[in-house]
């Protein structure tokens, strides 16, 4: 009996930089200039069908269909918040793993224009086990490829191109038809998947392609010190956010196990070196857990910890989302009091508006709901 040959795996073109795409085409006997045409279709026209790429030869279009793909395309769930300012998708990858992406739409404030920010996942699951995070409670499945990261941004870019968004109740504001910002704050630890994340950011930043400015990209990390130092040397002016969440080693180690490996003194030294190398402000994400880390004592300790960074430190206060962990969201008075402690000590801060509570917008929540629902409806297989 003749063995069946395995189907050759297709190349995901969204994972290739322009020079890599030129090399890929050249290996197949195609002219390298076709790569720029293809990049234009992928990132400017946002096309995901090779047959529609009309200025490519028919033979090349057919070959691309056989040998290449344009990212994962199976959407298992798509939810829109009641005000349509938050949209969430559950994306199924080629191996069946599920990841989430969120589009957050912001109307213009003052002289600033509307923003469309995509919150991107970098891993299926997460290895770092933060106790207040739904993804952290899943465990780690695998890294996402660069193409799987890029695909999340392009999905929402196509949605906005097809149907530009205007904030309800704000007539006369210009509709927004493109992605303006990306934040790697979805499922996973971006700097644990360093190579693929940087590859994806360079692809999205490419002037020949999607052309999103590096200063409109933010990478968030739980505090992987060696990777922060490495990032400071990259020739890419992206923004850095540190998931801090506690100003003492004792409390941070309780809620974020990574602190046992990289305690606060090491993390803060890495942040100082990052600022010295880049001259860029660092945002410190601080999830407010009612009665746990939002007291006056912890506000004062946080201000003391960040004081040496001066104007290069900004705190983003985030009221905790309800997950399976037993944390409570602080009320508005507690949030205001905590922020005032920081203000009084010269620490700039803001509070993240709660977005998409009605569609489980916090990372990991939709996947958890979907998988729980699927387990309940699956019929068990009985082996005779």
C-alpha positions in Angstrom: 0.0 0.0 0.0 1.5 3.4 -1.1 1.8 5.7 1.9 -0.1 9.0 1.7 2.3 12.0 1.5 1.5 14.7 4.0 0.1 17.9 2.6 2.9 20.5 2.5 2.4 23.3 5.0 1.6 26.6 3.4 3.8 29.7 4.1 1.9 32.4 6.1 2.9 35.5 4.2 1.8 37.8 7.1 4.9 36.5 9.0 7.4 37.7 6.4 9.2 41.0 6.2 9.5 42.6 2.8 13.1 41.3 2.3 12.0 37.8 3.4 9.1 37.9 1.0 11.4 38.9 -1.8 13.7 36.0 -1.0 10.7 33.6 -0.8 9.5 34.7 -4.3 13.0 34.5 -5.7 13.4 30.9 -4.5 10.4 30.1 -6.7 11.7 31.8 -9.8 9.6 35.0 -9.4 10.8 38.5 -9.8 11.6 40.2 -6.5 9.6 43.3 -7.5 6.5 41.2 -7.1 7.0 41.3 -3.4 6.2 45.0 -3.2 3.0 44.5 -5.3 2.0 41.7 -2.9 2.8 43.8 0.2 0.6 46.5 -1.2 -2.3 44.1 -1.6 -1.8 42.6 1.9 -1.3 45.8 3.9 -2.6 48.7 1.8 -5.5 47.1 0.0 -6.1 44.7 3.0 -6.8 41.9 0.5 -7.0 38.4 1.8 -7.8 36.6 -1.5 -5.0 35.9 -3.9 -7.3 35.6 -6.9 -8.3 39.3 -6.5 -4.7 40.6 -6.8 -5.2 41.7 -10.4 -1.7 43.0 -11.2 0.0 39.7 -10.4 0.3 37.1 -13.2 -2.4 34.4 -13.1 0.3 31.7 -12.7 1.7 33.5 -9.6 -1.8 33.9 -8.1 -2.5 30.2 -8.6 0.9 29.3 -7.1 0.3 31.5 -4.1 -3.1 29.8 -3.5 -1.3 26.4 -3.5 1.7 27.4 -1.4 0.8 30.4 0.7 -1.8 31.6 3.2 -2.8 35.0 4.6 -3.0 34.4 8.3 -5.6 32.4 10.3 -9.2 33.4 9.3 -11.5 31.3 11.5 -13.5 33.6 13.8 -15.3 31.5 16.4 -17.1 34.4 18.1 -17.4 38.1 17.5 -19.1 40.4 20.1 -19.8 44.1 20.1 -20.4 46.1 23.3 -23.8 48.0 23.6 -22.1 51.3 22.7 -20.1 49.6 19.9 -16.9 51.2 21.2 -15.5 47.7 22.1 -15.4 44.7 19.8 -13.9 41.4 20.6 -13.1 38.3 18.5 -12.2 34.8 19.4 -9.7 33.6 16.7 -9.1 29.9 16.0 -5.5 29.2 14.9 -4.5 26.4 12.5 -4.0 23.9 15.3 -7.3 24.7 17.0 -5.8 26.9 19.7 -8.0 29.9 20.6 -6.9 33.5 21.2 -8.7 36.8 21.7 -8.3 40.3 20.2 -10.1 43.4 21.1 -10.8 46.6 19.1 -11.3 49.7 21.3 -12.7 52.8 19.6 -12.3 56.2 21.2 -14.1 59.4 20.1 -12.1 62.6 19.7 -11.3 64.5 22.9 -10.4 68.2 22.6 -8.0 68.6 19.8 -7.1 64.9 19.6 -8.7 62.9 16.8 -10.5 59.5 17.1 -8.5 56.4 17.9 -8.9 52.8 17.0 -6.7 50.6 19.2 -6.3 46.9 18.7 -5.3 44.9 21.8 -3.3 42.0 20.5 -2.6 38.5 21.9 1.0 37.2 21.6 0.5 33.7 23.1 -2.2 31.1 23.5 -2.4 31.0 27.3 0.4 32.4 29.5 3.2 30.9 31.6 3.3 33.6 34.3 0.2 32.9 36.4 -0.8 36.3 37.6 -3.7 35.6 40.1 -6.0 38.4 38.9 -5.7 37.5 35.1 -8.0 35.1 33.4 -5.3 34.2 30.9 -2.8 33.6 33.7 -5.2 31.0 35.2 -5.2 29.0 31.9 -1.5 27.9 31.8 0.7 28.2 28.7 -0.1 26.5 25.4 2.3 28.0 22.8 3.8 31.1 21.3 2.0 32.8 18.4 3.9 33.2 15.2 4.5 36.7 13.8 1.8 36.1 11.1 -0.7 35.1 13.8 0.0 38.4 15.6 -0.2 40.5 12.4 -3.5 38.8 11.4 -5.3 40.1 14.5 -4.5 43.7 13.5 -5.5 43.2 9.9 -8.9 41.7 10.8 -10.0 44.9 12.5 -8.3 47.0 9.8 -10.5 45.3 7.2 -13.6 45.9 9.4 -12.9 49.6 9.7 -12.1 49.9 6.0 -15.4 48.3 5.1 -17.5 50.2 7.7 -15.8 53.3 9.2 -16.8 54.1 12.8 -18.4 57.3 14.1 -19.2 57.7 17.8 -22.9 57.6 18.5 -24.2 60.9 19.7 -21.3 62.9 18.2 -22.6 64.0 14.8 -20.2 65.8 12.6 -17.1 63.9 13.9 -15.0 62.4 11.1 -15.4 58.7 10.8 -12.4 56.6 11.5 -11.5 54.0 8.9 -8.1 52.6 10.0 -6.2 51.2 13.0 -4.3 54.0 14.7 -2.7 52.1 17.6 -1.8 48.6 18.8 -1.2 47.4 22.3 0.3 44.0 23.1 -1.8 43.5 26.2 -4.0 40.6 25.2 -3.4 37.0 26.0 0.2 36.0 26.8 3.5 37.7 27.9 4.8 39.5 24.8 8.5 39.5 25.8 8.4 35.7 26.5 7.7 35.5 22.7 10.3 38.2 22.0 11.4 37.1 18.5 8.0 36.7 16.9 6.6 39.9 18.6 9.5 42.0 17.3 9.1 40.5 13.9 5.4 41.3 13.8 6.0 44.9 15.0 8.6 45.4 12.2 6.1 44.1 9.6 3.4 46.4 10.8 5.8 49.3 11.0 7.1 48.8 7.4 6.8 51.9 5.3 6.1 49.6 2.3 3.2 47.9 4.1 0.9 48.7 6.9 3.0 51.7 7.9 1.9 52.1 11.5 4.3 54.4 13.4 6.3 52.7 16.1 5.3 55.3 18.6 1.7 54.1 18.2 2.7 50.6 19.4 2.9 49.5 23.0 4.4 46.3 24.4 3.4 45.3 27.9 5.4 42.9 30.1 5.1 41.4 33.6 8.8 42.4 34.1 11.1 40.1 32.2 14.3 42.0 33.1 16.7 40.6 30.4 14.1 41.2 27.7 13.5 44.8 28.8 17.2 45.4 28.6 17.3 43.8 25.1 14.3 45.9 24.0 16.1 49.1 25.0 18.7 48.4 22.3 16.2 47.8 19.4 16.0 50.4 16.7 12.3 50.7 17.1 10.7 53.5 19.1 7.8 51.5 20.6 6.3 52.2 24.0 6.9 50.1 27.0 4.4 49.3 29.7 5.2 47.4 32.9 2.5 45.3 34.6 3.5 46.3 38.1 0.3 46.0 40.3 2.1 46.1 43.7 4.9 48.4 45.1 6.4 45.8 47.5 8.1 42.4 46.8 5.9 40.7 49.4 2.6 41.7 47.8 3.8 41.5 44.2 5.2 38.0 44.7 1.8 36.9 46.1 -0.2 38.2 43.0 2.6 37.9 40.4 4.9 34.8 40.7 7.4 36.3 38.2 8.5 38.7 41.0 10.3 35.9 42.8 12.6 35.6 39.8 12.9 39.3 39.0 12.2 41.3 42.2 11.3 45.0 42.2 14.9 46.3 42.7 16.1 44.4 39.5 13.0 45.5 37.6 13.4 49.2 38.5 17.1 49.1 37.6 16.1 47.7 34.2 13.5 50.5 33.8 16.1 53.1 34.7 18.5 51.7 32.1 15.7 51.6 29.5 14.9 55.2 30.1 18.5 56.2 29.9 18.9 54.4 26.6 15.6 55.5 24.9 14.6 58.7 26.7 11.1 57.4 26.6 8.5 57.4 29.3 7.5 54.0 30.8 3.9 53.3 31.8 3.3 51.3 34.9 0.1 49.3 34.7 -1.5 49.0 38.2 -4.6 46.8 38.6 -6.5 48.1 41.5 -7.7 45.2 43.8 -10.1 46.5 46.4 -8.7 46.3 49.9 -5.5 44.6 48.6 -3.3 47.1 46.8 -5.4 50.3 46.7 -4.8 51.5 50.3 -3.1 54.8 51.3 -0.1 52.8 52.5 0.4 51.2 49.1 -0.3 54.4 47.2 2.5 56.1 49.2 4.9 53.1 48.6 4.1 53.2 44.9 5.0 56.9 44.7 8.2 56.3 46.6 9.1 53.4 44.3 8.6 55.5 41.1 10.0 58.8 42.4 13.5 58.2 41.1 12.1 58.0 37.5 10.7 61.5 37.7 8.7 62.6 34.6 9.6 59.3 32.9 7.1 57.3 35.0 3.3 57.3 34.4 0.8 55.1 36.3 -2.2 53.7 34.5 -4.7 52.7 37.2 -6.9 49.8 36.1 -10.0 48.7 38.1 -9.8 44.9 38.2 -12.2 43.0 36.0 -14.2 40.2 37.6 -12.6 36.8 36.8 -12.7 33.5 38.6 -10.3 34.9 41.2 -12.1 36.5 44.2 -11.0 40.1 43.7 -13.3 43.0 44.0 -13.4 46.2 42.0 -12.8 49.3 44.1 -15.4 52.0 44.0 -15.0 55.5 42.4 -14.1 57.1 45.7 -11.3 54.6 46.5 -9.9 55.0 42.9 -10.0 58.8 43.3 -8.3 58.7 46.7 -5.5 56.4 45.4 -4.9 58.7 42.4 -4.7 61.8 44.6 -2.0 60.2 46.7 0.1 59.8 43.5 -0.7 63.3 42.3 0.3 64.8 45.7 3.7 63.1 45.3 4.3 64.2 41.7 3.5 60.9 40.0 1.5 61.4 36.8 -1.4 59.0 36.5 -4.6 58.2 34.7 -7.4 55.7 35.1 -8.4 53.3 32.3 -12.0 53.5 31.5 -13.8 50.2 31.9 -14.5 48.9 28.4 -16.6 46.1 27.1 -17.7 44.6 30.4 -20.9 43.3 28.7 -18.8 41.3 26.3 -16.1 40.0 28.6 -13.4 42.2 27.1 -10.6 41.5 29.7 -8.1 39.1 28.2 -8.9 35.4 28.6 -12.6 35.8 29.6 -14.2 35.1 26.2 -12.0 32.1 25.6 -12.9 30.7 29.0 -16.6 31.2 28.4 -16.4 29.6 24.9 -14.4 26.6 26.1 -16.7 26.0 29.1 -19.7 26.2 26.8 -18.1 23.8 24.3 -17.3 21.3 27.0 -21.0 21.3 28.1 -22.3 20.7 24.6 -19.8 18.1 23.3 -21.0 14.5 23.2 -18.6 12.2 25.0 -17.0 9.5 22.8 -17.6 6.0 24.2 -14.9 3.5 23.3 -16.3 0.0 22.9 
